[in-house]
Amino acid sequence: MREGIPKSAVKLLVEQCQKLSVETGRPAAEILREYLELMKKYADFFFSRPWPEKLDKQADLSDEDGKFIEGGGSHEERCERFTLVCLRRNMSVEGFDSEGFLEDFKFYGGMECWNCPVWEATELRKEVELYEKRRREIEDAMKGENPSWVVERMYEDLNLPDVVREDRMRLVKLRFFEEDGGARGKSCEVKNKYKCPYGEESEQLIEDGRLVRALWRLIEWYDNHWNPSHTFRPAESEMKWYHYDEPSVIDVTSYEDILKAIDDGRIEKIKEEYERYMRETGAHGG
């Protein structure tokens, strides 16, 4: 393997494998052997330049690193290449930064999952359960004898039009991520593309999730600018972008109506207004 890894890094790399062994249950020797085999398999990349005297990592993965990862022909191979990139980024003549390796693996692997619908749906299910439980508790308390003024106020707030709309929107959002994003029946607590439990399918999930997120960003923008809230009043200078007194364009609490709006052009009209708003205000899309 050409000159190999710096001698000062060997002991630290072994210690890293021992830590991972405790976390994963895999033998440390097996993990180390896997790393060494990857270095040998991709030697032309891993040993393509001399080791720096000290670590001097860029904030982002380099173009070279990105191209190397995406050059993998399968999800499994891209996972191998990503692991190798994280190893090389944290190796120098001084040694091996095991904490930096773990941080890179978590951070950059997590960034890839930003558009994944599975983790979004996982969190949404928790929110739906939490809000439904809260609603049941308040409604049950109202049915009791002499409910307190606090309970009465909470019940009143719970049934405000915008609060009811928000609860229903949450269910519609979950349905979009499950049915159109492909997250139905799936869950994930990992949030790392290179440890994804759905393997090769992760690529399509991320692309479908990207499209659903873009749609839902429009829906939320529309809701904020067409449907009034009891907690927010726009500044007078911003009123041209708010349409509280105009007829509704779409029903944000109806999955079916949003789908229909995509087909009949209503969503496109909202998108045009959204893009004008972004251009004229210099706002940044979420």
Number of C-alpha atoms within 10 A of each C-alpha: 14 9 7 13 21 14 13 14 19 14 12 16 19 17 15 20 22 19 14 17 17 11 9 10 10 13 13 19 13 12 17 19 12 13 18 15 13 16 22 16 14 16 14 12 17 21 17 10 8 11 18 11 11 12 16 11 12 8 6 10 15 13 9 10 19 14 11 17 20 15 12 15 9 12 19 14 14 19 20 20 26 23 20 22 23 21 22 19 22 21 28 21 16 15 21 26 19 21 11 16 21 16 13 21 21 18 13 17 21 17 14 16 24 17 20 29 33 27 21 23 25 20 15 18 15 11 16 16 11 11 13 12 12 13 16 11 13 18 16 12 16 16 9 9 7 10 13 12 9 9 17 16 11 15 17 11 14 17 12 13 13 17 14 13 16 15 16 16 20 17 17 19 22 24 18 23 27 21 13 16 26 21 24 17 10 14 17 17 11 15 21 21 26 24 15 18 16 14 14 14 12 20 16 13 21 21 14 19 26 18 16 21 21 13 16 18 16 20 21 14 15 22 24 16 18 19 18 17 16 10 6 8 10 13 7 7 7 10 12 10 15 16 16 15 9 9 9 13 16 19 15 23 18 15 18 11 14 22 13 14 18 13 11 10 11 14 21 14 13 18 18 11 15 18 15 13 14 13 11 8 10 9 10 7 11 8
